[in-house]
Amino acid sequence: MANASTTGFGFRPIKMVGQAYNNAAMSEYSVAASSALISHACLVQLTADGVVLASGNTDANNLGTLNGVFYTDATSNKPTFSNFSPASNTATDIVAFVTDNPQQMYEVMSADTAFNQNEVGGCADQVNDVGVTPLFISKSKISATTGASIAQLKIIGVSRDPDHSDTTAEGFALRVMICEHICGNNVAGI
């Protein structure tokens, strides 16, 4: 059975590791005015300025994934909630809602075309791909290049979603955790 799609869907929070209850809790972080687009379900990093930005393909100060933002629109002065942080947003009070628990597990589509079971427990970086209009949902995937050395993500297993679990065809998803998490054990401070 082929997978439902080969277009990435970013990072979907699915559960907590261990027996912890997953309440989909998020924390609030600042986004700098006039910063670059941060797509919904995009892996984000904490910068030395204390704000969040979209993580690049090999960035180490990863924090979690963006679930939305709240700000006062600079033009209309109206309170605004958005599932993504628009590019060049001049608001000065942008608050990002981030799934930032280091024990959070995510589902992310693989950029690989076939899965090898020996990749479980290995690490890989993301392949960042921003979302497009109208929803701006991230299209990021996990790289097909895996290994034992520390990278952004740790592979936990194959997705249990029947629409993305055929590991013999392009478009399968993996369960991952953020290995280079700023609140985890594998990363120094900023």
N, C-alpha and C positions, 0 to 999 in steps of 0.2 A: 504494500500500500504506500503510495507516495505521500509526502508531507503536504499539508494544506497550502503552504506558501514558502517562498524562498526569500521574501523581504523581511529583514530584521525587524524586531519589535522592541528593541532596547532591553532593559533589565526589569523583569517582573518579580516583585517580592512574592515568594511562595510559602515560606515557613521559617521557623527558627530552628537552629541546630539543637539537638538534644530534646528534652521534654519540656522546654520552655513554651509558654503560651504565646502565640503570635497574635498580637492585637493591632498589627499594622501601625504602630506608633511612629510618629515623626517628630523631629526636632526642627526648630526654627534657626535659620542662618541668614545673614545679610548677603545681598547681591549688590555689587557696585552699580551706580547709575551709569548708563550708556555702555554697559558691558555687552559681550557677544551673546548670541542666542544660546539658551540652554533648553534643549528639547525635553519633553516629558519622558520619564523612564531612562534618562541619560545618566551615566556614571558621572558624579561630580567630585571635585577635589576642593580642599580647603587651602587657600593661598596664604602667603606670609602677611598679606594685608588683612587677614581675618574675614575674607569674603569667599563665597563659593563661585566656581566657574566649571564649565564642562571639562572633564578630564580628557587629556590627550591619550594617544595610544600606549604610552609607556609611563605616564605620570604615577608617582608613588604615594602622594598624599590624598588618596581616595577617601571619601567620606560616606558615600552611599549613593542613592539615586534620587533624582528630583521627582516629586509628586505634584508640584504646583507652586505658584507664587501668589502673594497678595501685595498690592501697592496702591497708592493714590495716584490716579492718572494725572500726569503733569498738564495735560491740555484741558480736560473736563473737570478736574478736581473730584472725580468720583472714585470711591473705593472700588478696586477691581481685583477679582480673582481670575487667574489664568492657569491652565494645566502646564504651561511652559513659560519661560522667561524670555519675552521678546527681545530681539537685538536692538541696540541703541535706545532702550527705554530710559528716558531722562528722569524718571521718578527717583527721589532720593530716599524712599522708605521701603524698598523692595525686600520682602521677606520670603525666603525659600523654605519649603517644607520638604525635608529630606529624611528618607528611611536610613538612619545612620547607625543602627546597632551592628557591631562587628560580627555578631552571630547570625545575622540575617542571611538566608539562602535565597538565591535568585534563579530564574530561568532566563536563558539568553540563547538566541539562535547561533549555531556554529557556522563559521565561514568555510568549514571543511565539507567535503562531499561524501565522506565515509568515516565512520567512527571505529576506533580500535579500543578495546576494553582496557588496554594497558595505559590509556591516557587518564583514567580515573586516579585521582591523587596528584596528578601533574598540574603544572601552572601554565598560564598563557596570558597574554595581554589582550585587550579589546581591539576591535577594528571600529573606530569611532565613525559614525555616519549620522549626521543631524537629520531631524525630521523636517518635513516640508508641509506647506499649507494644505489644508486648513487646520489640521490638528497638531502638527509639529511633534508627533510621537517619534522618539529616537528609532533609528534603523540600525543601531550598533549591533555588532556580533562579537563572538569570541574568536580569536585568531586560530587558524588551523595549525599553527606552530606551537607545539606544547613541549614541555621539558621539566626537569627536576629543579632548575634554579628558580628563585623567587621572581614572580611576575605579578601583574595586577590581580589576576583571578586564579582560584584553586578549583579544579574540576572535581565535583562530588559524584556525578553520575549523569545518566541520560534522563531527559524529561519524561514525566509520566503522562503528559498531555498526548492523547492519541493522535491529535492533529500534527504533532511535531516530534514523534518518537521513532520514525523509521530511519534507523541509522545507516541504511544502505542507499539512501537517496539524499540529495541536497535539500536543505531546509529543516534538518533535525535540530532540536534544542538540547542544551545541557543544563544541569543544575550546578550552580557555582556559588562560591563565596568570595568576598573581596579579601585577597591575601595581603595586599599592600594597603591596609586600612589605617588611617591616621590614628584611630582609637584602638588599634589592634597591637599585637606583639611584634610585628615584622617591620615596623617603620619607625625611624627616629622622628623627633619633633621638627617643626618647620624652622 
